[in-house]
Amino acid sequence: MTRVVKMLLVHDLVEIDAGDIAVYHLDKENESKKVEQEQVAADRIFGLLPVEQGAEFRALWEEFEARETPEARFAWALDRFQPMLHNYHTAGRTWQEVGVGADRVLALNQPIWADGAPALEQYALRMIADAVAKGYLPAKSRGQG
């Protein structure tokens, strides 16, 4: 668990330094720009640290980004759960601001939750259904018919 928490923290530091684009704001153009900006941020941040520590943190960041280990997939699942949880507890504020519906929330997150944390996926699915029932989250994203 400590390794997962470290991965999440290192990932967030890089993401914040790069300008943190919310997952619901990403499109193909933003996604490639995000990857480039995060690489620059990682180089900068890890370069500021003592060599050994910089190498340790870069390895954690790269492991997170690659999603090849069970720990990295679990960390990704947690990383994708947090914005959903925040939206649920703010009556869907960001979802509503950007016109996101349950269809998009599920398309972006369910495969990651299923792969990294199946029990969390089931909890998230119930929470999404409840958000739709409460009117926090429409079933369809704006512009989709």
CORSULKA-V697605 format. One record per residue. N is the residue number from 1. NEAR is the number of other ideal C-beta (glycine too) atoms within 8 Angstrom. D_FIRST is the distance of its C-alpha to the first C-alpha in Angstrom with 1 decimal. Layout:
BEGIN
n->N near->NEAR d_first->D_FIRST
n->N near->NEAR d_first->D_FIRST
END
This chain:
BEGIN
n->1 near->4 d_first->0.0
n->2 near->5 d_first->3.8
n->3 near->8 d_first->5.4
n->4 near->11 d_first->5.1
n->5 near->8 d_first->6.3
n->6 near->9 d_first->8.6
n->7 near->15 d_first->9.8
n->8 near->12 d_first->10.7
n->9 near->8 d_first->12.4
n->10 near->12 d_first->14.3
n->11 near->13 d_first->15.3
n->12 near->8 d_first->16.6
n->13 near->9 d_first->18.5
n->14 near->13 d_first->20.2
n->15 near->10 d_first->20.9
n->16 near->7 d_first->22.4
n->17 near->9 d_first->24.4
n->18 near->11 d_first->25.8
n->19 near->5 d_first->27.0
n->20 near->6 d_first->24.3
n->21 near->8 d_first->26.3
n->22 near->9 d_first->25.1
n->23 near->8 d_first->24.4
n->24 near->11 d_first->27.4
n->25 near->8 d_first->29.6
n->26 near->9 d_first->28.9
n->27 near->6 d_first->31.7
n->28 near->5 d_first->32.5
n->29 near->6 d_first->34.0
n->30 near->10 d_first->31.2
n->31 near->9 d_first->28.5
n->32 near->8 d_first->30.2
n->33 near->8 d_first->30.8
n->34 near->11 d_first->27.2
n->35 near->8 d_first->26.0
n->36 near->8 d_first->28.7
n->37 near->10 d_first->28.0
n->38 near->11 d_first->24.3
n->39 near->8 d_first->25.3
n->40 near->9 d_first->27.7
n->41 near->12 d_first->25.2
n->42 near->11 d_first->22.7
n->43 near->8 d_first->25.6
n->44 near->9 d_first->26.7
n->45 near->12 d_first->23.5
n->46 near->12 d_first->22.4
n->47 near->7 d_first->26.0
n->48 near->6 d_first->26.2
n->49 near->9 d_first->23.7
n->50 near->5 d_first->24.6
n->51 near->6 d_first->24.6
n->52 near->6 d_first->21.8
n->53 near->8 d_first->19.4
n->54 near->12 d_first->20.7
n->55 near->9 d_first->20.1
n->56 near->8 d_first->16.5
n->57 near->12 d_first->15.8
n->58 near->10 d_first->18.2
n->59 near->8 d_first->16.4
n->60 near->12 d_first->13.1
n->61 near->14 d_first->15.4
n->62 near->8 d_first->17.4
n->63 near->12 d_first->14.6
n->64 near->14 d_first->13.6
n->65 near->7 d_first->17.3
n->66 near->8 d_first->18.1
n->67 near->10 d_first->15.7
n->68 near->5 d_first->16.4
n->69 near->8 d_first->13.1
n->70 near->6 d_first->11.2
n->71 near->10 d_first->8.1
n->72 near->13 d_first->10.8
n->73 near->13 d_first->12.5
n->74 near->11 d_first->9.7
n->75 near->14 d_first->9.4
n->76 near->13 d_first->13.2
n->77 near->15 d_first->13.5
n->78 near->13 d_first->11.8
n->79 near->9 d_first->14.0
n->80 near->13 d_first->17.0
n->81 near->13 d_first->16.4
n->82 near->8 d_first->16.7
n->83 near->11 d_first->20.3
n->84 near->13 d_first->21.3
n->85 near->9 d_first->20.2
n->86 near->9 d_first->22.0
n->87 near->14 d_first->25.1
n->88 near->11 d_first->25.2
n->89 near->6 d_first->25.3
n->90 near->8 d_first->27.9
n->91 near->6 d_first->30.1
n->92 near->12 d_first->29.4
n->93 near->8 d_first->30.5
n->94 near->13 d_first->29.2
n->95 near->14 d_first->29.9
n->96 near->9 d_first->33.4
n->97 near->6 d_first->34.0
n->98 near->9 d_first->33.3
n->99 near->8 d_first->34.7
n->100 near->11 d_first->31.6
n->101 near->14 d_first->32.0
n->102 near->13 d_first->29.8
n->103 near->10 d_first->30.9
n->104 near->10 d_first->29.3
n->105 near->13 d_first->26.1
n->106 near->9 d_first->25.7
n->107 near->7 d_first->26.9
n->108 near->10 d_first->24.4
n->109 near->12 d_first->21.3
n->110 near->11 d_first->21.8
n->111 near->6 d_first->21.5
n->112 near->12 d_first->18.2
n->113 near->15 d_first->16.9
n->114 near->8 d_first->18.6
n->115 near->9 d_first->17.1
n->116 near->14 d_first->13.4
n->117 near->11 d_first->13.2
n->118 near->7 d_first->16.6
n->119 near->6 d_first->16.1
n->120 near->12 d_first->15.3
n->121 near->12 d_first->18.4
n->122 near->8 d_first->20.6
n->123 near->8 d_first->19.7
n->124 near->13 d_first->20.4
n->125 near->9 d_first->23.6
n->126 near->8 d_first->24.9
n->127 near->11 d_first->24.2
n->128 near->13 d_first->26.0
n->129 near->9 d_first->28.9
n->130 near->9 d_first->29.1
n->131 near->14 d_first->29.2
n->132 near->12 d_first->32.0
n->133 near->6 d_first->33.8
n->134 near->7 d_first->33.7
n->135 near->6 d_first->35.0
n->136 near->11 d_first->32.0
n->137 near->14 d_first->31.6
n->138 near->8 d_first->34.6
n->139 near->7 d_first->34.3
n->140 near->9 d_first->35.5
n->141 near->10 d_first->34.9
n->142 near->7 d_first->38.1
n->143 near->4 d_first->40.4
n->144 near->7 d_first->39.4
n->145 near->2 d_first->41.9
END
